[in-house]
Amino acid sequence: MMFYEMKTNNVHWQDIVLGAINGLLFGAIAEFVRRIAKEYERDYDRQETARILAETGMSISTTEMVIIYWYALPLFFMIIFVIGSYLTHKFIFTNSTSIILKWQIIGCVSIAGVLIPMANADLLTVGSFTSGFQKTTIALLLIAICLNFFYAVSLTLIKEYLHRKNKFGLP
């Protein structure tokens, strides 16, 4: 009985570490995409403002301020994916489940954990889902599905290599 409990706790620690790595990767990609989208939006706004100012002859003083630091999204998603990985491994999966399927579901569960509060805030303030929320949802889910597919494939390859290394004494 004691060995089973130790093994279970060890597996949960592995799930937490793998979830943290997954969350950091996801957060870094989400931050990169956010910055590209923000630059595109700023550029569009600058062009539109310049056009309006040229037509009216007015001048406006603007100040831009970046509130979200580069490490905020990776740390936020690391926490979300650790929780999602732990809960998903604890309550949903057995050892016989495919690694690829596990990480796809972990990604979707983690993103749902982010989107549910966003949806509630969107419904309370606007009264319906805005196009920004819908675009964010689609983007986050696509990033999670793609990233977690490659993440699971790489984990599978590492697991197979370590198994063969132990079995055949490979370098």
ChimeraX commands (.cxc) that place a marker at each C-alpha (Angstrom):
marker #1 position 0.00,0.00,0.00 radius 0.5
marker #1 position 2.80,2.40,0.86 radius 0.5
marker #1 position 4.54,1.78,-2.50 radius 0.5
marker #1 position 1.33,2.56,-4.42 radius 0.5
marker #1 position 0.90,5.86,-2.58 radius 0.5
marker #1 position 4.51,6.83,-3.23 radius 0.5
marker #1 position 4.17,5.95,-6.90 radius 0.5
marker #1 position 0.92,7.92,-7.17 radius 0.5
marker #1 position 2.49,11.00,-5.57 radius 0.5
marker #1 position 5.50,10.70,-7.89 radius 0.5
marker #1 position 3.20,10.52,-10.92 radius 0.5
marker #1 position 1.36,13.63,-9.73 radius 0.5
marker #1 position 4.66,15.51,-9.41 radius 0.5
marker #1 position 5.56,14.47,-12.95 radius 0.5
marker #1 position 2.17,15.70,-14.15 radius 0.5
marker #1 position 2.68,19.02,-12.37 radius 0.5
marker #1 position 6.16,19.53,-13.86 radius 0.5
marker #1 position 5.00,18.58,-17.35 radius 0.5
marker #1 position 1.98,20.86,-16.95 radius 0.5
marker #1 position 4.25,23.73,-15.88 radius 0.5
marker #1 position 6.47,23.27,-18.92 radius 0.5
marker #1 position 3.38,23.07,-21.14 radius 0.5
marker #1 position 1.92,26.22,-19.58 radius 0.5
marker #1 position 5.16,28.16,-20.00 radius 0.5
marker #1 position 5.37,27.16,-23.66 radius 0.5
marker #1 position 1.72,28.02,-24.22 radius 0.5
marker #1 position 2.07,31.34,-22.41 radius 0.5
marker #1 position 5.16,32.28,-24.43 radius 0.5
marker #1 position 3.35,31.55,-27.69 radius 0.5
marker #1 position 0.23,33.39,-26.50 radius 0.5
marker #1 position 2.36,36.41,-25.53 radius 0.5
marker #1 position 4.05,36.39,-28.95 radius 0.5
marker #1 position 0.68,36.25,-30.72 radius 0.5
marker #1 position -0.72,38.97,-28.43 radius 0.5
marker #1 position 2.17,41.29,-29.23 radius 0.5
marker #1 position 1.82,40.74,-32.98 radius 0.5
marker #1 position -1.92,41.42,-32.79 radius 0.5
marker #1 position -1.35,44.52,-30.64 radius 0.5
marker #1 position 1.23,45.92,-33.07 radius 0.5
marker #1 position -1.13,45.31,-35.98 radius 0.5
marker #1 position -3.94,47.04,-34.08 radius 0.5
marker #1 position -1.71,50.00,-33.14 radius 0.5
marker #1 position -0.51,50.39,-36.70 radius 0.5
marker #1 position -4.09,50.36,-37.97 radius 0.5
marker #1 position -5.14,52.90,-35.32 radius 0.5
marker #1 position -2.20,55.18,-36.20 radius 0.5
marker #1 position -3.11,55.11,-39.87 radius 0.5
marker #1 position -6.76,55.80,-39.11 radius 0.5
marker #1 position -5.88,58.63,-36.72 radius 0.5
marker #1 position -3.49,60.17,-39.25 radius 0.5
marker #1 position -6.21,60.04,-41.92 radius 0.5
marker #1 position -8.78,61.70,-39.63 radius 0.5
marker #1 position -6.31,64.35,-38.49 radius 0.5
marker #1 position -5.36,65.12,-42.10 radius 0.5
marker #1 position -9.02,65.58,-42.99 radius 0.5
marker #1 position -9.90,67.78,-40.01 radius 0.5
marker #1 position -6.59,69.58,-39.42 radius 0.5
marker #1 position -6.70,68.80,-35.67 radius 0.5
marker #1 position -3.86,67.54,-33.50 radius 0.5
marker #1 position -4.04,65.03,-30.66 radius 0.5
marker #1 position -1.49,64.17,-27.98 radius 0.5
marker #1 position -1.41,60.45,-27.27 radius 0.5
marker #1 position 0.50,58.39,-24.76 radius 0.5
marker #1 position 0.82,54.63,-25.03 radius 0.5
marker #1 position 1.44,52.50,-21.98 radius 0.5
marker #1 position 2.13,48.77,-21.92 radius 0.5
marker #1 position 0.55,47.32,-18.81 radius 0.5
marker #1 position 1.18,43.59,-19.31 radius 0.5
marker #1 position 4.82,42.61,-18.94 radius 0.5
marker #1 position 6.35,39.91,-21.13 radius 0.5
marker #1 position 6.41,37.32,-18.34 radius 0.5
marker #1 position 2.81,37.78,-17.16 radius 0.5
marker #1 position 1.10,35.47,-19.67 radius 0.5
marker #1 position 3.66,32.63,-19.42 radius 0.5
marker #1 position 3.41,32.62,-15.62 radius 0.5
marker #1 position -0.38,32.87,-15.70 radius 0.5
marker #1 position -0.73,29.99,-18.15 radius 0.5
marker #1 position 1.87,27.96,-16.25 radius 0.5
marker #1 position -0.36,28.10,-13.17 radius 0.5
marker #1 position -3.49,27.31,-15.20 radius 0.5
marker #1 position -1.86,24.35,-16.99 radius 0.5
marker #1 position -0.41,22.96,-13.75 radius 0.5
marker #1 position -3.89,22.96,-12.22 radius 0.5
marker #1 position -5.44,21.55,-15.41 radius 0.5
marker #1 position -2.79,18.84,-15.72 radius 0.5
marker #1 position -3.06,17.79,-12.09 radius 0.5
marker #1 position -6.86,17.68,-12.02 radius 0.5
marker #1 position -7.12,15.96,-15.39 radius 0.5
marker #1 position -4.59,13.28,-14.47 radius 0.5
marker #1 position -6.14,12.78,-11.05 radius 0.5
marker #1 position -9.80,12.53,-12.04 radius 0.5
marker #1 position -10.00,11.57,-15.72 radius 0.5
marker #1 position -7.10,9.46,-16.95 radius 0.5
marker #1 position -5.66,6.04,-16.40 radius 0.5
marker #1 position -2.24,4.85,-17.55 radius 0.5
marker #1 position -3.72,3.18,-20.62 radius 0.5
marker #1 position -4.88,6.45,-22.20 radius 0.5
marker #1 position -2.91,7.78,-25.19 radius 0.5
marker #1 position -0.40,10.52,-24.32 radius 0.5
marker #1 position -1.53,12.59,-27.30 radius 0.5
marker #1 position -5.17,12.37,-26.19 radius 0.5
marker #1 position -4.19,13.27,-22.61 radius 0.5
marker #1 position -2.42,16.48,-23.58 radius 0.5
marker #1 position -5.14,17.51,-26.01 radius 0.5
marker #1 position -7.71,17.21,-23.23 radius 0.5
marker #1 position -5.41,18.93,-20.72 radius 0.5
marker #1 position -5.02,21.85,-23.14 radius 0.5
marker #1 position -8.78,22.14,-23.68 radius 0.5
marker #1 position -9.54,21.85,-19.95 radius 0.5
marker #1 position -6.93,24.50,-19.12 radius 0.5
marker #1 position -8.19,26.88,-21.79 radius 0.5
marker #1 position -11.76,26.33,-20.58 radius 0.5
marker #1 position -10.53,27.32,-17.11 radius 0.5
marker #1 position -9.41,30.64,-18.59 radius 0.5
marker #1 position -12.38,31.21,-20.89 radius 0.5
marker #1 position -15.21,30.59,-18.41 radius 0.5
marker #1 position -14.39,33.66,-16.27 radius 0.5
marker #1 position -13.78,35.69,-19.45 radius 0.5
marker #1 position -17.18,34.62,-20.80 radius 0.5
marker #1 position -18.91,35.59,-17.55 radius 0.5
marker #1 position -17.24,39.00,-17.58 radius 0.5
marker #1 position -18.16,39.48,-21.24 radius 0.5
marker #1 position -21.79,38.54,-20.62 radius 0.5
marker #1 position -22.08,40.75,-17.55 radius 0.5
marker #1 position -20.57,43.86,-19.13 radius 0.5
marker #1 position -21.80,43.65,-22.73 radius 0.5
marker #1 position -24.77,41.32,-22.52 radius 0.5
marker #1 position -23.52,39.04,-25.30 radius 0.5
marker #1 position -20.29,37.56,-26.57 radius 0.5
marker #1 position -18.20,40.13,-28.40 radius 0.5
marker #1 position -16.23,39.34,-31.54 radius 0.5
marker #1 position -13.04,39.94,-29.53 radius 0.5
marker #1 position -13.99,37.18,-27.11 radius 0.5
marker #1 position -14.83,34.83,-29.97 radius 0.5
marker #1 position -11.52,35.56,-31.72 radius 0.5
marker #1 position -9.64,35.06,-28.46 radius 0.5
marker #1 position -11.40,31.74,-27.86 radius 0.5
marker #1 position -10.61,30.42,-31.31 radius 0.5
marker #1 position -6.99,31.59,-31.15 radius 0.5
marker #1 position -6.35,30.08,-27.71 radius 0.5
marker #1 position -7.94,26.76,-28.62 radius 0.5
marker #1 position -6.00,26.51,-31.89 radius 0.5
marker #1 position -2.73,27.32,-30.13 radius 0.5
marker #1 position -3.50,24.77,-27.38 radius 0.5
marker #1 position -4.43,22.00,-29.83 radius 0.5
marker #1 position -1.36,22.52,-32.03 radius 0.5
marker #1 position 1.10,23.01,-29.18 radius 0.5
marker #1 position -0.19,20.09,-27.13 radius 0.5
marker #1 position -0.10,17.79,-30.14 radius 0.5
marker #1 position 3.60,18.51,-30.70 radius 0.5
marker #1 position 4.23,18.46,-26.95 radius 0.5
marker #1 position 2.65,15.02,-26.63 radius 0.5
marker #1 position 4.54,13.67,-29.64 radius 0.5
marker #1 position 7.85,14.89,-28.20 radius 0.5
marker #1 position 7.00,13.39,-24.79 radius 0.5
marker #1 position 6.20,10.08,-26.52 radius 0.5
marker #1 position 9.51,10.14,-28.39 radius 0.5
marker #1 position 11.45,10.91,-25.21 radius 0.5
marker #1 position 9.62,8.16,-23.34 radius 0.5
marker #1 position 10.35,5.62,-26.08 radius 0.5
marker #1 position 14.01,6.65,-26.25 radius 0.5
marker #1 position 14.44,6.30,-22.47 radius 0.5
marker #1 position 12.68,2.92,-22.54 radius 0.5
marker #1 position 14.97,1.66,-25.33 radius 0.5
marker #1 position 18.02,3.13,-23.64 radius 0.5
marker #1 position 17.25,1.24,-20.41 radius 0.5
marker #1 position 16.28,-1.95,-22.23 radius 0.5
marker #1 position 19.18,-2.14,-24.72 radius 0.5
marker #1 position 21.80,-0.01,-23.00 radius 0.5
marker #1 position 21.90,2.69,-25.68 radius 0.5
marker #1 position 24.08,5.76,-25.13 radius 0.5
marker link #1:1,2 radius 0.2
marker link #1:2,3 radius 0.2
marker link #1:3,4 radius 0.2
marker link #1:4,5 radius 0.2
marker link #1:5,6 radius 0.2
marker link #1:6,7 radius 0.2
marker link #1:7,8 radius 0.2
marker link #1:8,9 radius 0.2
marker link #1:9,10 radius 0.2
marker link #1:10,11 radius 0.2
marker link #1:11,12 radius 0.2
marker link #1:12,13 radius 0.2
marker link #1:13,14 radius 0.2
marker link #1:14,15 radius 0.2
marker link #1:15,16 radius 0.2
marker link #1:16,17 radius 0.2
marker link #1:17,18 radius 0.2
marker link #1:18,19 radius 0.2
marker link #1:19,20 radius 0.2
marker link #1:20,21 radius 0.2
marker link #1:21,22 radius 0.2
marker link #1:22,23 radius 0.2
marker link #1:23,24 radius 0.2
marker link #1:24,25 radius 0.2
marker link #1:25,26 radius 0.2
marker link #1:26,27 radius 0.2
marker link #1:27,28 radius 0.2
marker link #1:28,29 radius 0.2
marker link #1:29,30 radius 0.2
marker link #1:30,31 radius 0.2
marker link #1:31,32 radius 0.2
marker link #1:32,33 radius 0.2
marker link #1:33,34 radius 0.2
marker link #1:34,35 radius 0.2
marker link #1:35,36 radius 0.2
marker link #1:36,37 radius 0.2
marker link #1:37,38 radius 0.2
marker link #1:38,39 radius 0.2
marker link #1:39,40 radius 0.2
marker link #1:40,41 radius 0.2
marker link #1:41,42 radius 0.2
marker link #1:42,43 radius 0.2
marker link #1:43,44 radius 0.2
marker link #1:44,45 radius 0.2
marker link #1:45,46 radius 0.2
marker link #1:46,47 radius 0.2
marker link #1:47,48 radius 0.2
marker link #1:48,49 radius 0.2
marker link #1:49,50 radius 0.2
marker link #1:50,51 radius 0.2
marker link #1:51,52 radius 0.2
marker link #1:52,53 radius 0.2
marker link #1:53,54 radius 0.2
marker link #1:54,55 radius 0.2
marker link #1:55,56 radius 0.2
marker link #1:56,57 radius 0.2
marker link #1:57,58 radius 0.2
marker link #1:58,59 radius 0.2
marker link #1:59,60 radius 0.2
marker link #1:60,61 radius 0.2
marker link #1:61,62 radius 0.2
marker link #1:62,63 radius 0.2
marker link #1:63,64 radius 0.2
marker link #1:64,65 radius 0.2
marker link #1:65,66 radius 0.2
marker link #1:66,67 radius 0.2
marker link #1:67,68 radius 0.2
marker link #1:68,69 radius 0.2
marker link #1:69,70 radius 0.2
marker link #1:70,71 radius 0.2
marker link #1:71,72 radius 0.2
marker link #1:72,73 radius 0.2
marker link #1:73,74 radius 0.2
marker link #1:74,75 radius 0.2
marker link #1:75,76 radius 0.2
marker link #1:76,77 radius 0.2
marker link #1:77,78 radius 0.2
marker link #1:78,79 radius 0.2
marker link #1:79,80 radius 0.2
marker link #1:80,81 radius 0.2
marker link #1:81,82 radius 0.2
marker link #1:82,83 radius 0.2
marker link #1:83,84 radius 0.2
marker link #1:84,85 radius 0.2
marker link #1:85,86 radius 0.2
marker link #1:86,87 radius 0.2
marker link #1:87,88 radius 0.2
marker link #1:88,89 radius 0.2
marker link #1:89,90 radius 0.2
marker link #1:90,91 radius 0.2
marker link #1:91,92 radius 0.2
marker link #1:92,93 radius 0.2
marker link #1:93,94 radius 0.2
marker link #1:94,95 radius 0.2
marker link #1:95,96 radius 0.2
marker link #1:96,97 radius 0.2
marker link #1:97,98 radius 0.2
marker link #1:98,99 radius 0.2
marker link #1:99,100 radius 0.2
marker link #1:100,101 radius 0.2
marker link #1:101,102 radius 0.2
marker link #1:102,103 radius 0.2
marker link #1:103,104 radius 0.2
marker link #1:104,105 radius 0.2
marker link #1:105,106 radius 0.2
marker link #1:106,107 radius 0.2
marker link #1:107,108 radius 0.2
marker link #1:108,109 radius 0.2
marker link #1:109,110 radius 0.2
marker link #1:110,111 radius 0.2
marker link #1:111,112 radius 0.2
marker link #1:112,113 radius 0.2
marker link #1:113,114 radius 0.2
marker link #1:114,115 radius 0.2
marker link #1:115,116 radius 0.2
marker link #1:116,117 radius 0.2
marker link #1:117,118 radius 0.2
marker link #1:118,119 radius 0.2
marker link #1:119,120 radius 0.2
marker link #1:120,121 radius 0.2
marker link #1:121,122 radius 0.2
marker link #1:122,123 radius 0.2
marker link #1:123,124 radius 0.2
marker link #1:124,125 radius 0.2
marker link #1:125,126 radius 0.2
marker link #1:126,127 radius 0.2
marker link #1:127,128 radius 0.2
marker link #1:128,129 radius 0.2
marker link #1:129,130 radius 0.2
marker link #1:130,131 radius 0.2
marker link #1:131,132 radius 0.2
marker link #1:132,133 radius 0.2
marker link #1:133,134 radius 0.2
marker link #1:134,135 radius 0.2
marker link #1:135,136 radius 0.2
marker link #1:136,137 radius 0.2
marker link #1:137,138 radius 0.2
marker link #1:138,139 radius 0.2
marker link #1:139,140 radius 0.2
marker link #1:140,141 radius 0.2
marker link #1:141,142 radius 0.2
marker link #1:142,143 radius 0.2
marker link #1:143,144 radius 0.2
marker link #1:144,145 radius 0.2
marker link #1:145,146 radius 0.2
marker link #1:146,147 radius 0.2
marker link #1:147,148 radius 0.2
marker link #1:148,149 radius 0.2
marker link #1:149,150 radius 0.2
marker link #1:150,151 radius 0.2
marker link #1:151,152 radius 0.2
marker link #1:152,153 radius 0.2
marker link #1:153,154 radius 0.2
marker link #1:154,155 radius 0.2
marker link #1:155,156 radius 0.2
marker link #1:156,157 radius 0.2
marker link #1:157,158 radius 0.2
marker link #1:158,159 radius 0.2
marker link #1:159,160 radius 0.2
marker link #1:160,161 radius 0.2
marker link #1:161,162 radius 0.2
marker link #1:162,163 radius 0.2
marker link #1:163,164 radius 0.2
marker link #1:164,165 radius 0.2
marker link #1:165,166 radius 0.2
marker link #1:166,167 radius 0.2
marker link #1:167,168 radius 0.2
marker link #1:168,169 radius 0.2
marker link #1:169,170 radius 0.2
marker link #1:170,171 radius 0.2
view
